[in-house]
Amino acid sequence: MERDASVAGIGEIFASLARLSQRPRYACLVLQLVSEIADGRGEAGPFVIQAGERILLRDWLCSQLMPISEKGRRREALRQRVIAGLKDKLTGDPARDAARIEAAVEEQAQTVGRANISRAISDLVRAGFVTRHYAGYATNHDNRGGGRHSVYVVQPKVLQLLRGTPSKAATPGTRPGRQGELFAA
């Protein structure tokens, strides 16, 4: 069930995510990143241009949040699991094995990162802050996203709050000027 995205401040956004998400800070980071790259209508994706290259939105989000997962023991634990899984496939050549291990660790980290992004976006959709649809070639099989790429749309009020743009309505505590006060301070 989607909720109404009529929030009055960033605190309400975080409070809603704290109620709906297992990882509210992560979901809030994802929301902030999506709002930063969204166009004027709040739409982000399916591609992001980075260093002149087109990157899928989810992959870009994953790369932006990768430093969180590289902290301390997480990456080392992942490396140990990958080494244990590749034990039978290692050649004994240290250079080749190190490259293979590093590629497998990076692939696993990207897979986990994409899944984390998907969960965070689902939380944001449930909260009513983001809508999601797909763009690209539609294929007819069980994976409804197969051959298509995610597009996320941040709701206008949420986008306005996160970008810090002033509201068109009068802000609380201010009174409109009277007619004739053209140069009133």
C-alpha positions in Angstrom: 0.0 0.0 0.0 1.5 3.3 -1.1 1.3 6.3 1.2 0.8 10.0 0.4 4.0 11.9 -0.1 2.7 15.1 1.4 5.5 15.8 3.9 6.4 19.1 5.5 10.1 18.5 6.1 13.1 16.3 5.8 12.4 15.1 9.4 9.1 13.7 8.3 10.7 11.9 5.4 13.2 10.2 7.7 10.4 9.4 10.3 8.4 7.7 7.6 11.4 5.7 6.4 12.2 4.7 10.0 8.7 3.2 10.3 8.7 1.5 6.9 12.3 0.4 6.3 14.8 -2.0 7.9 17.5 0.4 6.8 16.1 3.9 6.9 19.5 5.7 6.6 20.4 3.8 3.6 17.0 4.4 2.0 17.4 8.1 2.8 20.8 8.1 1.1 19.3 6.4 -2.0 16.5 9.0 -2.1 19.0 11.9 -1.9 21.1 10.5 -4.7 18.1 9.9 -6.9 16.9 13.4 -6.3 20.3 14.9 -7.1 20.4 13.3 -10.6 16.7 13.7 -11.3 15.5 16.1 -14.0 13.1 19.0 -13.3 10.2 16.6 -13.3 11.9 14.3 -10.7 12.7 11.6 -13.2 16.0 9.7 -13.0 17.2 7.0 -15.3 17.3 4.6 -17.0 20.9 5.9 -17.7 23.3 8.3 -16.0 26.1 9.9 -17.9 29.4 9.5 -15.9 32.7 10.5 -17.5 31.1 10.5 -20.9 29.8 7.0 -20.5 26.2 5.8 -20.1 25.7 3.7 -17.0 22.5 2.1 -15.8 20.9 4.1 -13.0 21.0 1.1 -10.5 24.7 0.5 -11.3 25.5 4.2 -10.8 23.6 4.2 -7.4 25.4 1.1 -6.4 28.8 2.6 -7.2 28.0 5.8 -5.3 27.1 3.8 -2.2 29.9 1.2 -2.5 32.2 3.0 0.0 29.8 2.1 2.7 30.3 -1.6 2.0 34.0 -1.4 1.8 34.4 -0.5 5.4 36.3 -2.8 7.7 35.4 -6.4 8.0 32.6 -6.6 5.4 34.8 -6.6 2.3 37.4 -8.9 3.9 34.6 -11.3 4.9 33.3 -11.2 1.4 36.8 -11.9 0.1 37.2 -14.9 2.3 33.9 -16.4 1.1 34.9 -15.8 -2.5 38.2 -17.5 -2.0 36.5 -20.5 -0.3 34.1 -20.7 -3.2 36.9 -20.5 -5.8 39.3 -22.9 -4.1 38.9 -25.6 -6.7 39.2 -23.2 -9.6 42.4 -21.4 -8.6 45.5 -22.1 -10.7 48.3 -21.6 -8.2 49.6 -18.6 -10.2 49.5 -15.8 -7.6 48.9 -13.0 -10.2 46.2 -14.8 -12.1 44.5 -16.0 -9.0 44.6 -12.5 -7.4 43.0 -11.0 -10.5 40.3 -13.7 -10.6 39.6 -13.3 -6.9 39.4 -9.5 -7.2 37.0 -9.8 -10.1 34.8 -12.2 -8.3 34.7 -10.0 -5.1 33.8 -7.0 -7.2 31.0 -9.0 -9.0 29.6 -10.2 -5.7 29.7 -6.7 -4.2 27.9 -5.3 -7.2 25.2 -8.0 -7.0 24.6 -7.3 -3.3 24.7 -3.6 -3.9 22.0 -3.8 -6.7 19.8 -5.9 -4.4 20.2 -3.3 -1.6 19.3 -0.5 -4.0 16.2 -2.4 -5.1 15.1 -3.0 -1.5 15.7 0.7 -0.6 13.7 1.8 -3.7 10.9 -0.6 -2.7 10.8 1.1 0.7 10.7 4.5 -0.9 7.8 3.4 -3.2 5.9 2.1 -0.1 6.5 5.4 1.6 5.1 7.3 -1.4 8.3 9.3 -2.0 9.2 7.6 -5.3 7.4 5.8 -8.1 9.2 3.3 -10.3 8.6 2.2 -13.9 10.7 0.6 -16.6 12.0 1.9 -19.9 13.5 0.0 -22.8 12.8 -3.1 -24.8 10.0 -5.2 -23.2 10.4 -9.0 -23.3 7.7 -11.6 -22.6 9.0 -13.7 -19.8 8.7 -14.2 -16.0 11.2 -11.5 -15.1 9.1 -8.4 -15.8 12.2 -6.2 -15.7 14.1 -8.3 -18.1 15.4 -6.3 -21.0 14.1 -3.1 -19.5 15.8 -0.7 -17.1 14.5 1.1 -14.0 13.4 4.7 -14.0 12.7 6.3 -10.7 10.5 9.4 -10.2 10.8 11.4 -7.0 7.5 13.0 -6.0 7.5 16.8 -6.5 7.1 17.8 -2.9 9.9 15.4 -1.8 12.1 16.7 -4.6 11.5 20.2 -3.6 12.4 19.5 0.0 15.6 17.6 -0.8 16.8 20.2 -3.3 16.1 23.0 -0.9 14.0 25.0 -3.4 11.6 27.4 -1.8 7.9 26.7 -1.9 5.6 28.8 -4.0 3.3 29.1 -1.1 3.9 31.6 1.8 6.2 30.1 4.4 4.9 29.9 7.9 5.4 32.9 10.1 5.4 35.4 7.2 2.6 37.6 6.2 2.0 38.8 2.6 2.7 42.4 1.9 -0.3 44.7 1.5 -1.1 46.3 -1.8 0.9 49.5 -2.2 3.9 48.2 -0.3 5.9 47.8 -3.4 9.3 48.5 -1.8 8.5 47.1 1.7 11.4 45.3 3.3 
